[in-house]
Amino acid sequence: MLLPAKTEVARQLRRYRAWERMMLASPADVRVRATFEDSGYTLCVLMGKRCAREAADAAERYLRTTLVTYLQEQNERPRTARAARRGPPVPVVERLSPSGRKTPSGAA
């Protein structure tokens, strides 16, 4: 896994936080909002995250830990499980296979 230099992460995190404050101070300013979103995107790319908040959190963790600790934390984080199937359970229907034996559905 390639990780960016800590100095670059710190610089981009400062930039993101500064534009965040400006955007919160004047949310109607389109230029400020666009620049804030650009800074969030840059942080996402640097940290390999899909959301700017996740990227900012990851950047803060990365800056306060060693490289080895950060990588261990990333590997220990639970992955989001796939969504569970909703609805009633699908009944297993027995049927005859081409050889004449009974098999559950889906296992021909």
C-alpha positions in Angstrom: 0.0 0.0 0.0 1.4 3.4 -1.0 0.9 6.2 1.5 1.6 9.9 0.9 4.2 11.9 2.8 3.0 13.0 6.2 3.9 16.6 5.3 1.6 16.5 2.3 -1.2 15.0 4.3 -0.8 17.6 7.0 -0.8 20.4 4.4 -4.0 19.1 2.7 -5.7 18.5 6.0 -5.0 22.1 7.1 -6.3 23.3 3.7 -9.5 21.2 4.1 -10.1 22.4 7.6 -9.6 26.1 6.6 -12.0 25.8 3.7 -14.5 24.0 5.9 -14.5 26.9 8.4 -15.0 29.4 5.5 -17.8 27.3 4.0 -19.5 27.2 7.4 -19.1 30.9 7.7 -20.6 31.6 4.3 -22.6 28.6 3.0 -24.2 30.6 0.2 -20.9 31.5 -1.5 -20.6 29.1 -4.4 -16.9 29.7 -4.9 -16.1 28.8 -1.3 -18.3 25.7 -1.4 -16.6 24.5 -4.7 -13.1 25.0 -3.2 -14.1 23.2 0.0 -15.4 20.3 -2.1 -12.2 20.3 -4.1 -10.1 20.2 -1.0 -12.2 17.3 0.3 -11.8 15.4 -2.9 -8.0 15.8 -2.8 -8.0 14.5 0.8 -10.1 11.5 -0.3 -7.6 10.7 -3.1 -4.6 11.0 -0.8 -6.1 8.8 2.0 -8.0 6.3 -0.3 -11.4 7.1 1.2 -14.8 7.7 -0.4 -16.0 10.4 1.9 -14.2 13.6 2.9 -15.1 13.1 6.6 -13.6 9.6 6.5 -10.6 11.0 4.7 -10.1 13.8 7.3 -10.4 11.2 10.2 -8.0 8.9 8.4 -5.5 11.8 7.9 -5.7 12.7 11.5 -5.0 9.1 12.6 -2.2 8.8 10.1 -0.5 12.0 11.4 -0.6 11.0 15.0 0.5 7.4 14.6 3.5 5.6 13.2 3.2 4.1 9.7 3.2 0.5 11.2 0.5 1.4 13.7 -1.7 3.1 11.0 -1.4 0.1 8.7 -2.3 -2.3 11.5 -5.3 -0.2 12.4 -6.5 -0.2 8.8 -6.2 -4.0 8.6 -8.1 -4.5 11.9 -11.0 -2.3 10.9 -14.1 -4.4 10.1 -15.2 -4.3 6.5 -18.8 -3.4 5.9 -20.7 -6.6 5.4 -23.0 -7.1 2.4 -26.6 -6.2 3.0 -28.6 -9.1 4.3 -31.2 -10.5 2.1 -34.7 -9.2 3.1 -37.9 -11.1 2.9 -39.0 -14.6 3.7 -36.6 -17.4 3.4 -36.5 -19.2 0.1 -37.8 -22.7 0.4 -35.6 -25.5 -0.8 -37.4 -27.5 -3.4 -36.4 -31.1 -4.1 -36.2 -32.1 -7.7 -34.8 -35.0 -9.6 -31.5 -34.6 -11.3 -30.9 -36.0 -14.8 -29.6 -39.2 -13.1 -32.8 -39.6 -11.2 -31.5 -38.7 -7.7 -33.1 -36.0 -5.5 -31.2 -32.8 -5.2 -32.0 -29.5 -3.5 -32.8 -26.6 -5.9 -29.8 -24.8 -7.3 -27.5 -27.9 -7.0 -28.0 -29.7 -10.3 
